Amino acid sequence: MKLLVLPPHRDVTCVPDAPEGWRVLDVARAFCQRVMVPETLARAVETREREPATPESMRELLLLRAALVLWKRGRADAYRPLRALGAVLTALSGPPAGVRVRLDDIELEGGTTERSADVQRSIGRPALFNEDLVRAADRFPGAERVRLWLEKDLQLPAAVALAAACPASVALEVAGPFATTHRAVLATLPAFQRASFPEDVAPLRWRVSALDAEGPEPLTWVPEGAHPPADGGPWAGHVSLSALRDPEALVASGCRTAVVGFCSVDEGSVLGSDGTRVLLDSLAASVERLRSAGVRVVAEWWVGAPGVDEATHERTFVLLGQRPVFDWVSGVRQFHWTRGRSGEDFAGVPVRFLAPPEDRDLSRTVPFEAPGTVPQARLPELLNGLAGKLLQRAPLSPGRVAWASLHPPSPVTPGGDWVRLDGDCALVQLPAGLDGVVKPSWYAANLRTGGVLAMDARLAPMVARAEQPVTVGELFATLPEAQRGKVEAALVGRAILERVHA
């Protein structure tokens, strides 16, 4: 038996076709499925209820209880399971864990996965997926060969632990896009020193699959930097903005959803993350042609590209509202000059490349400077601000995962004379406040917006009755009439209630 092992942490909404002669052991997906089992969540809640109340334990309890609420609401909004998973991973991987897991990211306590020394130090430290690694390693002794598949550096803490657990009698391989790029450094890690790094391994073919789905969807997913399947068939995934210039070719190739990166929009053109400019009218016509053929165009906004200043980002937000060219803007991400990317300019703006920190021997990107670019210190605030404003227009993706791109949220008809509890909001009672003070407290937590609001103990039961649409007068019947409108406006503004048509 030859085992193709997919370590945590990766996009768990994708599953690969098993190469001929191999059996896939998807530790990443099994790990996420395990933590979302209701019994697992219930035990985690009970554990934190028994612990002394601290700000950390109460925050984790809030996330777990909110996740349970959204998970039970189920498939009315297919995004809720992903939002719930994100909250659970955040709650369960806090201190003392040395690896903090997010839906589409991980953080090393006191380090980075771009530094091999930090990855090495992560071995043996507490991590949420450790028991899944042990369970996977139990299958290694019966294998003829174990191949660890690395898509990105986020998998390294789990991968080195799995490699260390592989018996010396079993052949060990390390393959995948990240392994190919960083082979020289990875081969020096003690856990990988006996491993081979085969160069003739074909890329995996990925399919999109919801975390609770019995099987994958019948189309190929094309990750960033990969190519559409050469043998045809329906597919979805990442393409350059310039590829939209030829919509007929995309349709003929079997594309069903095209995910594109853009950096800015002006009155006449759109700047793609690949540095090409496409005339706005031409792009709109291409997207309309794709739409008529049943192809969605999902856009990711890359913030901080060379030569794109803060005012241009703000103008882009305004223009996107006036002329929504794309079917959906799924979110914002920081622009990176990916290692290995060619060229010395970006859309005509000269780029000066800086030396990465010497100890970041697994660096994914190259630092750069360019005139007119948003300063690095301003990027976090700008990213958060733009994401918050986009969220006022439409829900954003819970993370950079394939399933979310393939299933954009349904349009919401705003307004109405009735109200109900926002579908992504949970009312949660904690044994103490989020400051750790021992006093039972109510909170409303919205896992879509990330907002948390302390609720008056008299108001919380009223709001809890709004699972179904209700008039403001009926919902707040016990409040003075003069206060009802103010309370309703405040709760709608914080995404606790939403206005609906009965």
Secondary structure, 3 states (H helix, E strand, C coil): CEEEEECCCCCCCEEECCCCCEEEEEHHHHHHHHHCCHHHHHHHHHHHHHCCCCHHHHHHHHHHHHHHHHHHHHHHCCCHHHHHHHHHHHHHCCCCCCEEECCCCEEECCECCCCHHHHHHCCCCCECCHHHHHHHHCCHHHCCEEEEECCCHHHHHHHHHHHHHCCCCCEEEEECHHHHHCHHHHCCCHHHCCCECCCCCCCCCEEECCCCCCCCCCCEEECCCCCCCCCCCCEEEECCHHHHHCHHHHHHHCEEEEEEEEEEECCCEEEECCCCEEEHHHHHHHHHHHHHCCCEEEEEEEECCCCCCHHHHHHHHHHHHHCCCCCEEEEEEECCCECCCCCCEECCEECEECCCCCCCCCCCECCEECCCCCCHHHHHHHHHHHHHHHHCCCCCCCCCCHHHHHCCCCCCCCCCCEEEECCCEEEEEECCCCCCCCCCEEEEEECCCCCEEEECCCCHHHHHHHHCCEEHHHHCCCCCHHHHHHHHHHHHHCCCEEEECC
